[in-house]
């Protein structure tokens, strides 16, 4: 049986720009900043873009759409998320979740079949394009803190509504593929048993800091089920490159001691080999054998250019061997290819 995701994610689409940062999750950016970032991404050759209604409560999709609707639709791959609808309200509560977004919207969680179709229609309007390539059912995961009745209840709704609806939309050619987009492995393992996803967005689970569970528990099942992954948040929301946060959420400033200690050890090895740790982290996440793409966030033109160049940089194979020798990389983890001499 052929792997649908590998047919869709052609070489030009293996490295993508994600929309979290430009949805003003971490810092406030202007529309002009966002446009410059997207222009720089396009200029270096990035042709995969991953957004979500959740990012900035509609802000990220609007900004990406402002740029992308001026490009030929067949020249790029586009994914977004479903499960959350947004409605404008004078008394909206965006400030409780995305205070920097200045959004006029409130969120309504809807993982039913009708909700998924409405979500895609709304995204297309915000983006100003005529189609999505990939739809990810968003955040049905234990770490998502905003459901009124727990993630299991929302997953149950999705299993009867969103999942079969997306399979039907895929089979009818409305979308090319679907999966879920989450920050923990359990929902991905579960959806592969309960439905027929093609590709899942695996965020913050496969980084130099944290990848044991993915390598040893998730990836073997992904291979068995002939599913693929898009890897996201390979820097753990910037932590690996020095940001004062670890992953997402209101308390991401509370960084686990173990993560700090491991980053220190990684930095020490990187310094010994003259390797930029951020570059190594991006290459490591991109090298997973089950991955069809790596998605990164960027807040500026300079940052996305640096990320792109990081994937082209040469890192000595001895560096990776030393990380494995010190137990900083799992024995079964895939390593980036050695540079050609």
Buried (B, 14 or more C-beta within 10 A) or exposed (E): EEBBBEEBBEEEBBBBBBBBBBBBBBEEBEEEBBBBBBEBBBEBEBBBBBBBBBBBBBBBBBBBBBBBEEBEEEEBBBBBBBBBBBEEEEEBEBEEBBEBBEBBBBBEBBBBBEBBBBBBEBBBEBBBBEEBBBBBBBBBBBBBEEBEEEBEBBBBBBBEBBBBBBBEBBEEEBBBBBBBBBBBBBBBBBBBEBBBBBBBBBBBBBBBBBBEBBBEEBBEBBEEBBBBBBBBBBBBBBBBBEBEBBBBBEEBEEBEEEBEEBBEEBBEBBEEBEBBBBBBBBBBBBBBEBBBBBBBBBBBBEBBBBBBEBBEEEBEEEBBEBBEEEEBBBEEBBBBEEEEE
